[in-house]
Amino acid sequence: MWNLSADLAHWKSADLALTIDLKRPEHGLQSLAINGDPIDACLLQIIPPGRSESRPETVIDAYPRGRDLVATYAQTPQRTVRPQAYWSPGSDAGFCSIEITLSMQSSLLQSTPQTEVCSRFSADCGPTQLLDLGGQSVERPGPNVAFVRQISELHRYAQFALPADYAGAAIDDASGSIWRHRFFPDSLEKGVIRRCRLLGVLFTVKTPLNQLTEHLQAWVAAPPRLAT
């Protein structure tokens, strides 16, 4: 369940623990551990448009709703949209997942909503694999392609984006230690709400990759979580 303390949101369940600094969504998941195993990686860093590293975000509203954590951020002169983020942790059949839904709207006639979700790993964690939903290896990142790599002695991590409002993906660094997913390639008009969804999955190194693709297929087929 979620516990909010000032600007920090803490999730703790039987197998997953993490912290989110709501004013610093670009820091991603902090104090992350799965089944007590600390994860030394910066996962699911949300970098909204107009983000300034020198100042924290202005949080308009933040609240837990079941296993969802919802945060709404201000529209500013540097950013012509009002972002809203949903973090939704969950566990199923040996997989610990964190779903992110990003929602964008604006009070202006035209705005630029481009947003990036980034994950960073130690260079010695191992190579990145790319798998399609059929479990086949592919050479290029894209929508419906899972990025997979080992991130600790016991666990692997996968990141997967749906095609809706997908703008592109990249693996930076020769070791593949930085993953970037970009969203909202087009301009946004007043009165329109745009959304994208991305899933991060933690699982043991003993779990066959075909079980991961089955887990992702089930997530794709399931109805999206309620967004406001």
Backbone as JSON, one array per atom type, in Angstrom:
{
  "sequence": "MWNLSADLAHWKSADLALTIDLKRPEHGLQSLAINGDPIDACLLQIIPPGRSESRPETVIDAYPRGRDLVATYAQTPQRTVRPQAYWSPGSDAGFCSIEITLSMQSSLLQSTPQTEVCSRFSADCGPTQLLDLGGQSVERPGPNVAFVRQISELHRYAQFALPADYAGAAIDDASGSIWRHRFFPDSLEKGVIRRCRLLGVLFTVKTPLNQLTEHLQAWVAAPPRLAT",
  "N": [[0.84, -1.19, 0.0], [0.3, 2.35, -0.41], [1.99, 5.04, 1.21], [1.95, 8.33, 2.06], [4.21, 10.86, 2.81], [4.83, 14.02, 3.44], [6.46, 15.19, 0.65], [7.18, 12.74, -0.26], [6.43, 9.52, -1.46], [5.73, 6.31, -0.41], [5.83, 2.94, -1.24], [4.96, -0.25, -0.09], [4.89, -3.69, -0.13], [4.42, -7.25, 0.19], [6.48, -8.21, -1.4], [7.68, -6.08, -2.73], [9.26, -2.95, -2.52], [9.45, 0.59, -2.61], [10.27, 4.06, -3.22], [9.04, 7.28, -4.12], [9.92, 10.5, -5.0], [7.84, 13.03, -5.16], [8.15, 15.65, -6.04], [10.35, 15.43, -7.57], [10.19, 13.79, -10.07], [11.94, 13.0, -12.01], [13.92, 11.62, -10.74], [13.09, 9.04, -10.52], [12.34, 5.64, -9.43], [13.11, 5.13, -6.12], [15.09, 3.73, -3.4], [14.61, 1.06, -4.01], [13.56, -2.28, -3.77], [13.26, -5.79, -4.22], [11.74, -8.52, -2.92], [13.4, -8.16, -0.72], [15.87, -7.82, -1.91], [18.09, -5.37, -2.7], [17.93, -3.05, -5.38], [20.19, -1.74, -7.52], [19.78, 0.59, -9.41], [18.46, 3.19, -11.49], [15.33, 3.47, -12.07], [12.64, 4.12, -14.32], [12.54, 6.98, -14.62], [10.85, 9.95, -14.89], [10.72, 12.44, -17.21], [9.39, 15.28, -17.78], [8.15, 17.73, -20.22], [9.94, 20.85, -20.44], [11.35, 20.53, -18.1], [13.29, 21.48, -15.33], [16.38, 20.96, -13.89], [17.25, 22.42, -11.79], [15.16, 23.26, -10.16], [12.49, 22.09, -8.09], [9.52, 20.22, -9.02], [6.24, 21.71, -9.21], [3.7, 20.5, -7.39], [0.39, 20.04, -7.91], [-1.63, 18.41, -6.94], [-1.79, 15.34, -5.13], [-2.34, 11.95, -4.47], [-3.15, 8.71, -3.06], [-4.87, 5.98, -4.62], [-6.28, 3.18, -4.12], [-4.09, 0.83, -5.4], [-2.92, 2.67, -7.0], [-0.91, 5.58, -7.44], [-1.4, 8.95, -7.76], [-0.39, 11.92, -9.29], [-0.56, 15.34, -9.99], [0.82, 17.87, -11.97], [1.95, 21.29, -12.24], [1.05, 23.51, -14.9], [3.34, 25.56, -16.51], [5.16, 28.65, -17.36], [7.45, 27.74, -18.63], [6.65, 25.29, -19.47], [4.13, 24.18, -21.44], [2.06, 22.47, -20.9], [-0.05, 20.51, -18.7], [1.07, 18.06, -16.81], [0.13, 14.76, -15.73], [0.72, 12.05, -13.64], [0.58, 8.54, -13.13], [1.42, 6.02, -10.97], [1.52, 2.57, -10.68], [1.98, -0.05, -8.86], [2.3, -3.65, -8.73], [1.89, -7.22, -8.18], [2.28, -10.44, -9.59], [2.21, -13.82, -10.16], [4.99, -14.23, -9.7], [6.11, -11.99, -10.89], [6.99, -8.63, -10.4], [5.54, -5.65, -11.02], [5.55, -2.3, -12.29], [3.41, -0.1, -13.39], [3.24, 2.74, -15.46], [1.26, 5.48, -16.2], [0.97, 8.24, -18.2], [-0.48, 11.38, -18.48], [-1.51, 14.09, -20.47], [-2.53, 17.47, -20.71], [-3.7, 20.75, -21.73], [-4.12, 24.31, -21.3], [-3.81, 25.93, -23.39], [-4.04, 26.92, -26.89], [-2.27, 25.57, -28.49], [0.34, 23.31, -27.76], [3.38, 21.77, -26.5], [3.94, 18.57, -25.74], [6.02, 16.68, -25.41], [7.64, 14.01, -23.79], [9.86, 12.09, -21.73], [10.75, 8.85, -20.59], [13.09, 7.36, -18.61], [15.56, 4.88, -17.86], [18.33, 3.87, -15.93], [21.35, 2.03, -15.6], [23.94, 0.13, -13.91], [27.03, -0.25, -15.61], [28.08, -2.8, -15.6], [26.03, -4.58, -15.48], [25.19, -6.3, -17.47], [24.29, -7.22, -20.89], [21.76, -5.61, -22.95], [18.76, -7.08, -24.01], [16.46, -7.35, -26.73], [13.11, -8.03, -27.17], [10.29, -9.18, -28.99], [6.65, -9.34, -28.76], [6.13, -11.95, -29.27], [8.22, -13.26, -28.18], [10.51, -13.35, -29.68], [13.85, -12.46, -30.61], [14.77, -9.16, -31.51], [16.26, -6.54, -33.52], [16.0, -3.8, -33.36], [14.83, -1.16, -31.22], [11.42, -0.38, -30.32], [7.82, 0.28, -30.35], [5.85, -2.09, -28.5], [8.02, -3.71, -28.06], [10.11, -5.36, -25.85], [12.56, -4.25, -23.61], [15.2, -5.86, -22.05], [17.24, -6.8, -19.3], [19.74, -8.1, -17.04], [19.87, -7.02, -13.7], [20.75, -7.41, -11.15], [22.31, -9.85, -9.02], [20.29, -11.66, -8.64], [18.06, -10.85, -10.07], [16.23, -9.74, -12.99], [15.26, -7.1, -15.26], [12.62, -5.67, -17.13], [11.38, -3.44, -19.64], [8.64, -1.9, -21.2], [6.74, -0.47, -23.75], [3.61, 0.76, -24.9], [2.05, 1.27, -28.16], [0.46, 3.63, -28.33], [0.66, 7.07, -28.63], [3.39, 6.89, -28.77], [6.74, 7.89, -29.3], [9.32, 7.11, -29.83], [12.37, 5.22, -29.13], [15.47, 4.53, -27.46], [18.7, 3.08, -26.95], [21.23, 4.03, -25.05], [24.8, 4.52, -24.75], [27.52, 2.31, -25.02], [27.39, 0.0, -23.54], [24.75, -0.33, -23.2], [23.5, 0.84, -21.01], [21.66, 2.82, -20.53], [18.3, 3.39, -20.98], [15.86, 4.82, -23.04], [12.6, 5.94, -23.45], [10.42, 7.7, -25.48], [7.61, 9.91, -25.66], [4.48, 11.27, -26.94], [4.63, 12.66, -29.65], [3.38, 14.62, -31.17], [1.87, 17.93, -31.4], [-0.25, 19.4, -28.86], [-3.64, 20.23, -28.31], [-5.87, 22.59, -26.77], [-8.34, 21.3, -24.58], [-8.02, 18.68, -25.28], [-7.04, 15.46, -24.19], [-4.2, 13.54, -23.8], [-2.72, 10.31, -23.58], [-0.27, 7.97, -22.43], [1.18, 4.68, -21.94], [3.32, 2.64, -19.99], [5.27, -0.14, -18.95], [7.17, -1.42, -16.3], [9.02, -4.25, -15.31], [10.05, -6.47, -12.83], [11.82, -9.46, -12.22], [12.89, -12.83, -11.46], [16.16, -14.17, -12.28], [15.93, -16.79, -12.93], [13.52, -17.11, -14.13], [11.92, -18.12, -17.07], [12.16, -16.5, -20.26], [9.98, -16.73, -21.94], [7.84, -16.77, -20.21], [7.9, -14.16, -19.32], [7.12, -12.79, -21.71], [4.54, -13.8, -21.97], [3.41, -12.66, -19.69], [3.55, -9.94, -20.4], [1.91, -9.96, -22.68], [-0.55, -10.49, -21.47], [-0.86, -8.16, -20.0], [-1.06, -6.25, -22.05], [-3.47, -7.06, -23.21], [-5.3, -6.61, -21.19], [-7.81, -4.35, -19.84], [-7.13, -0.81, -19.65], [-6.05, 0.81, -16.61], [-8.21, 2.82, -14.58], [-8.31, 6.2, -15.43], [-8.27, 9.69, -14.68]],
  "CA": [[0.0, 0.0, 0.0], [1.0, 3.62, -0.46], [2.03, 5.91, 2.37], [2.47, 9.64, 1.68], [4.84, 11.63, 3.88], [5.26, 15.25, 2.79], [6.56, 15.03, -0.8], [7.64, 11.38, -0.55], [5.42, 8.45, -1.5], [6.37, 5.02, -0.15], [5.04, 1.72, -1.49], [5.51, -1.44, 0.52], [4.06, -4.89, -0.16], [5.17, -8.42, 0.66], [7.65, -8.49, -2.23], [8.19, -4.91, -3.44], [9.33, -1.69, -1.78], [10.02, 1.68, -3.4], [9.94, 5.43, -2.82], [9.0, 8.27, -5.19], [9.91, 11.91, -4.62], [6.84, 13.59, -6.07], [8.66, 16.89, -6.61], [11.47, 15.09, -8.44], [9.88, 12.55, -10.78], [13.08, 12.61, -12.84], [14.78, 10.72, -9.97], [12.6, 7.67, -10.7], [12.05, 4.82, -8.27], [14.21, 5.15, -5.17], [15.06, 2.73, -2.33], [13.89, -0.05, -4.63], [13.97, -3.63, -3.37], [12.32, -6.85, -4.54], [11.96, -9.64, -2.0], [14.52, -7.82, 0.13], [17.09, -7.64, -2.69], [18.17, -3.98, -3.18], [18.19, -2.89, -6.8], [21.07, -0.6, -7.76], [19.46, 1.13, -10.74], [17.52, 4.31, -11.47], [14.29, 3.01, -12.98], [11.41, 4.85, -14.62], [12.67, 8.41, -14.4], [9.92, 10.69, -15.75], [11.29, 13.75, -17.54], [8.35, 15.98, -18.53], [8.65, 18.88, -20.98], [10.26, 22.04, -19.66], [11.88, 20.16, -16.79], [14.51, 22.15, -14.91], [17.03, 20.23, -12.82], [17.57, 23.32, -10.68], [14.03, 23.51, -9.28], [11.54, 20.98, -7.99], [8.21, 20.38, -9.65], [5.11, 22.18, -8.42], [2.68, 19.46, -7.36], [-0.94, 20.6, -7.65], [-2.41, 17.44, -6.16], [-1.23, 13.99, -5.1], [-3.13, 11.1, -3.57], [-3.24, 7.3, -3.43], [-6.2, 5.47, -4.94], [-5.99, 1.77, -4.21], [-2.66, 0.66, -5.65], [-2.44, 3.77, -7.85], [-0.5, 6.87, -6.9], [-1.72, 9.95, -8.79], [0.19, 13.24, -9.04], [-0.8, 16.33, -11.04], [1.85, 18.9, -11.92], [1.5, 22.58, -12.75], [1.43, 24.08, -16.18], [4.2, 26.7, -16.2], [5.62, 29.35, -18.57], [8.45, 26.9, -19.31], [6.0, 24.07, -19.94], [2.79, 24.6, -21.85], [1.09, 21.41, -20.62], [-0.2, 20.09, -17.3], [1.26, 16.6, -16.75], [-0.39, 13.96, -14.63], [1.4, 10.75, -13.63], [0.02, 7.46, -12.32], [2.3, 4.88, -10.71], [0.65, 1.47, -10.25], [2.72, -1.3, -8.61], [1.51, -4.87, -8.57], [2.64, -8.48, -8.23], [1.47, -11.52, -10.15], [2.9, -15.02, -10.67], [6.43, -14.08, -9.66], [6.52, -10.74, -11.51], [6.67, -7.36, -9.74], [5.4, -4.69, -12.11], [5.19, -0.91, -12.01], [2.83, 0.53, -14.59], [3.17, 4.2, -15.47], [0.39, 6.14, -17.16], [1.2, 9.68, -18.26], [-1.59, 12.09, -19.09], [-1.16, 15.48, -20.79], [-3.54, 18.38, -21.22], [-3.2, 22.12, -21.77], [-5.11, 25.39, -21.4], [-3.44, 26.74, -24.55], [-4.53, 26.41, -28.17], [-1.29, 24.62, -29.0], [1.42, 23.13, -26.8], [4.36, 20.74, -26.82], [3.91, 17.67, -24.58], [7.02, 15.62, -25.48], [8.07, 13.53, -22.47], [10.76, 10.94, -21.79], [10.91, 7.97, -19.43], [14.46, 6.87, -18.73], [16.09, 3.98, -16.83], [19.79, 3.83, -15.97], [21.88, 0.84, -14.93], [25.38, -0.02, -13.85], [27.55, -0.78, -16.87], [28.44, -4.21, -15.47], [24.83, -5.39, -15.24], [24.94, -7.25, -18.54], [23.78, -6.61, -22.12], [20.33, -5.45, -23.15], [18.1, -7.88, -25.03], [15.21, -6.82, -27.25], [12.2, -9.13, -27.49], [8.94, -8.8, -29.37], [5.63, -10.0, -27.93], [6.18, -13.39, -29.51], [9.41, -13.81, -27.54], [11.61, -13.42, -30.63], [14.82, -11.37, -30.53], [14.73, -8.17, -32.58], [17.48, -5.73, -33.53], [15.74, -2.38, -33.14], [13.77, -0.84, -30.25], [10.19, 0.15, -30.89], [6.66, -0.06, -29.54], [5.61, -3.53, -28.38], [9.3, -4.4, -27.93], [10.58, -5.33, -24.47], [13.97, -4.13, -23.27], [15.43, -6.79, -20.93], [18.62, -7.0, -18.88], [19.96, -8.48, -15.66], [20.25, -5.83, -12.94], [21.37, -7.83, -9.9], [22.65, -11.27, -9.08], [19.09, -12.48, -8.57], [16.89, -10.32, -10.78], [16.25, -9.04, -14.27], [14.27, -6.03, -15.4], [12.13, -5.43, -18.49], [10.61, -2.21, -19.82], [7.81, -2.17, -22.36], [5.86, 0.65, -24.04], [2.54, 0.56, -25.87], [2.19, 2.17, -29.33], [-0.29, 4.87, -28.24], [1.46, 8.27, -28.38], [4.81, 6.52, -28.73], [7.53, 8.74, -30.19], [10.6, 6.5, -30.15], [13.14, 4.66, -28.03], [16.9, 4.45, -27.76], [19.6, 2.5, -25.97], [22.44, 4.84, -25.07], [26.0, 3.94, -24.14], [27.91, 1.05, -25.67], [27.0, -1.11, -22.67], [23.29, -0.37, -23.11], [23.15, 1.1, -19.62], [20.61, 3.84, -20.44], [17.16, 3.17, -21.86], [14.99, 5.99, -23.15], [11.35, 5.87, -24.2], [9.87, 9.04, -25.68], [6.17, 9.89, -25.9], [3.77, 12.46, -27.37], [5.39, 13.3, -30.72], [2.63, 15.68, -31.84], [1.42, 19.03, -30.56], [-1.46, 19.16, -28.08], [-4.57, 21.34, -28.34], [-6.73, 22.81, -25.61], [-9.51, 20.45, -24.52], [-7.65, 17.3, -25.64], [-6.21, 14.74, -23.22], [-3.42, 12.48, -24.42], [-2.18, 9.4, -22.57], [0.59, 6.86, -22.83], [1.36, 3.69, -20.88], [4.59, 1.93, -20.01], [5.35, -1.11, -17.86], [8.45, -1.93, -15.84], [8.79, -5.56, -14.7], [11.16, -7.11, -12.14], [11.59, -10.9, -12.1], [14.14, -13.53, -11.14], [16.94, -14.63, -13.42], [15.53, -18.16, -13.23], [12.24, -17.09, -14.84], [12.1, -18.18, -18.52], [11.7, -15.3, -20.95], [8.65, -16.92, -22.53], [6.88, -16.38, -19.18], [7.84, -12.7, -19.37], [6.31, -12.35, -22.84], [3.14, -14.11, -21.63], [2.99, -11.62, -18.74], [3.35, -8.71, -21.17], [0.72, -10.15, -23.5], [-1.72, -10.36, -20.6], [-1.0, -6.73, -19.67], [-1.55, -5.57, -23.26], [-4.86, -7.44, -23.45], [-6.16, -6.17, -20.1], [-8.25, -2.97, -19.98], [-6.28, 0.11, -18.9], [-6.54, 1.24, -15.31], [-9.04, 4.02, -14.67], [-7.59, 7.48, -15.35], [-9.19, 10.83, -14.6]],
  "C": [[0.88, 1.25, 0.0], [0.92, 4.35, 0.88], [2.68, 7.22, 1.95], [2.99, 10.37, 2.91], [5.48, 12.85, 3.26], [5.3, 15.01, 1.27], [7.03, 13.64, -1.21], [6.48, 10.4, -0.49], [6.14, 7.11, -1.38], [5.38, 3.9, -0.46], [5.73, 0.55, -0.82], [4.48, -2.56, 0.45], [4.94, -6.05, 0.27], [6.46, -8.62, -0.13], [8.26, -7.27, -2.92], [8.16, -3.68, -2.53], [9.98, -0.64, -2.67], [9.55, 3.01, -2.83], [9.99, 6.32, -4.05], [9.0, 9.66, -4.57], [9.01, 12.64, -5.62], [7.31, 14.89, -6.72], [9.84, 16.65, -7.55], [11.19, 13.79, -9.19], [11.02, 12.08, -11.68], [14.08, 11.74, -12.07], [14.3, 9.27, -10.04], [12.3, 6.97, -9.39], [13.28, 4.78, -7.37], [14.0, 4.09, -4.09], [14.31, 1.48, -2.79], [14.45, -1.39, -4.17], [12.87, -4.61, -3.75], [12.69, -8.07, -3.71], [13.21, -9.42, -1.14], [15.83, -7.6, -0.59], [17.15, -6.2, -3.2], [18.56, -3.94, -4.65], [18.98, -1.61, -7.02], [20.87, -0.12, -9.2], [18.48, 2.28, -10.55], [16.44, 4.01, -12.52], [13.17, 4.02, -13.1], [11.49, 6.31, -14.17], [11.77, 9.14, -15.38], [10.48, 12.09, -15.95], [10.27, 14.49, -18.4], [8.93, 17.16, -19.3], [8.93, 20.07, -20.07], [10.85, 21.75, -18.3], [13.19, 20.88, -16.51], [15.11, 21.38, -13.75], [17.29, 21.1, -11.6], [16.4, 23.58, -9.75], [13.09, 22.32, -9.26], [10.25, 21.27, -8.73], [7.21, 20.99, -8.67], [3.99, 21.15, -8.52], [1.35, 20.1, -6.99], [-1.73, 19.7, -6.71], [-1.71, 16.09, -6.22], [-2.0, 13.17, -4.09], [-3.02, 9.64, -4.01], [-4.68, 6.93, -3.72], [-6.04, 3.97, -5.17], [-4.49, 1.58, -4.39], [-2.1, 1.69, -6.62], [-1.97, 4.94, -6.99], [-0.66, 7.89, -8.02], [-1.1, 11.29, -8.38], [-0.07, 14.13, -10.25], [0.18, 17.47, -10.86], [1.38, 20.17, -12.63], [1.92, 22.81, -14.19], [2.19, 25.38, -15.89], [4.57, 27.44, -17.48], [6.66, 28.55, -19.35], [7.84, 25.64, -19.9], [4.53, 24.38, -20.22], [1.74, 23.51, -21.67], [1.02, 21.17, -19.11], [-0.08, 18.56, -17.25], [0.55, 16.0, -15.55], [0.23, 12.57, -14.75], [0.68, 9.8, -12.69], [1.09, 6.38, -12.2], [1.44, 3.76, -10.11], [1.47, 0.2, -10.06], [1.77, -2.48, -8.48], [2.38, -6.1, -8.67], [1.7, -9.57, -8.74], [2.4, -12.62, -10.66], [4.42, -14.84, -10.74], [6.97, -12.83, -10.32], [6.09, -9.57, -10.63], [6.68, -6.28, -10.82], [5.1, -3.3, -11.56], [4.69, -0.31, -13.32], [2.85, 2.04, -14.41], [2.21, 4.64, -16.57], [0.67, 7.63, -17.08], [0.06, 10.32, -19.04], [-1.2, 13.55, -19.29], [-2.39, 16.25, -21.25], [-3.02, 19.81, -21.08], [-4.37, 23.1, -21.82], [-4.85, 26.27, -22.62], [-3.95, 26.11, -25.85], [-3.56, 25.41, -28.77], [-0.13, 24.54, -28.01], [2.28, 21.94, -27.21], [4.49, 19.79, -25.65], [5.04, 16.64, -24.52], [7.63, 15.3, -24.12], [8.95, 12.29, -22.66], [10.7, 10.16, -20.48], [12.23, 7.24, -19.61], [14.79, 5.92, -17.58], [17.59, 3.86, -17.04], [20.31, 2.7, -15.11], [23.39, 0.93, -14.81], [25.87, -0.68, -15.14], [27.86, -2.26, -16.8], [27.23, -5.12, -15.25], [24.59, -6.44, -16.32], [24.3, -6.56, -19.74], [22.25, -6.5, -22.12], [19.85, -6.37, -24.26], [16.82, -7.19, -25.47], [14.35, -7.98, -27.7], [10.86, -8.58, -27.95], [7.94, -9.59, -28.54], [5.54, -11.49, -28.19], [7.39, -14.05, -28.88], [10.61, -13.91, -28.45], [12.56, -12.22, -30.45], [14.67, -10.46, -31.75], [15.95, -7.27, -32.44], [17.23, -4.29, -33.15], [14.66, -2.17, -32.07], [12.56, -0.27, -30.96], [9.03, -0.12, -29.96], [6.42, -1.57, -29.58], [6.91, -4.34, -28.44], [9.78, -4.25, -26.5], [12.09, -5.18, -24.43], [14.2, -5.0, -22.03], [16.91, -6.82, -20.59], [18.67, -7.43, -17.42], [20.44, -7.26, -14.89], [20.76, -6.15, -11.54], [21.68, -9.31, -10.03], [21.41, -12.13, -9.19], [17.99, -12.06, -9.54], [17.24, -9.7, -12.12], [15.14, -7.99, -14.28], [13.91, -5.89, -16.87], [11.32, -4.15, -18.51], [9.93, -2.28, -21.17], [6.83, -1.03, -22.55], [4.81, 0.26, -25.08], [2.65, 1.57, -27.0], [1.5, 3.52, -29.17], [0.6, 6.03, -27.81], [2.93, 7.97, -28.17], [5.59, 7.36, -29.73], [8.88, 8.13, -30.55], [11.3, 5.98, -28.91], [14.59, 4.56, -28.46], [17.6, 3.75, -26.61], [20.91, 3.25, -26.08], [23.58, 4.11, -24.39], [26.28, 2.59, -24.78], [27.5, -0.16, -24.85], [25.49, -1.24, -22.57], [22.77, -0.01, -21.75], [22.13, 2.22, -19.44], [19.52, 3.51, -21.46], [16.3, 4.42, -21.87], [13.76, 5.64, -23.99], [10.77, 7.28, -24.27], [8.4, 8.93, -26.11], [5.68, 11.26, -26.35], [4.54, 13.23, -28.45], [4.71, 14.52, -31.33], [2.24, 16.77, -30.86], [0.07, 18.69, -29.92], [-2.33, 20.41, -28.11], [-5.38, 21.41, -27.06], [-7.97, 21.91, -25.69], [-9.25, 18.99, -24.86], [-6.78, 16.71, -24.52], [-5.51, 13.61, -23.95], [-2.8, 11.62, -23.32], [-1.25, 8.38, -23.21], [0.77, 5.93, -21.64], [2.67, 2.93, -21.11], [4.63, 1.02, -18.8], [6.8, -1.46, -17.57], [8.21, -3.21, -15.06], [10.09, -6.09, -14.09], [10.83, -8.59, -11.95], [12.93, -11.59, -11.9], [14.85, -13.98, -12.4], [16.57, -16.05, -13.82], [14.23, -18.23, -14.03], [12.49, -17.14, -16.35], [11.51, -16.95, -19.2], [10.35, -15.49, -21.62], [7.56, -16.59, -21.51], [6.77, -14.86, -19.09], [6.94, -12.24, -20.51], [4.84, -12.68, -22.62], [2.58, -13.08, -20.65], [2.71, -10.31, -19.47], [2.12, -8.8, -22.06], [-0.55, -9.97, -22.69], [-1.95, -8.89, -20.23], [-1.55, -5.96, -20.86], [-3.04, -5.82, -23.46], [-5.81, -6.91, -22.38], [-6.62, -4.73, -20.33], [-7.35, -2.05, -19.18], [-6.9, 0.47, -17.56], [-7.24, 2.59, -15.46], [-8.17, 5.26, -14.51], [-8.61, 8.61, -15.36], [-8.69, 11.96, -15.48]]
}
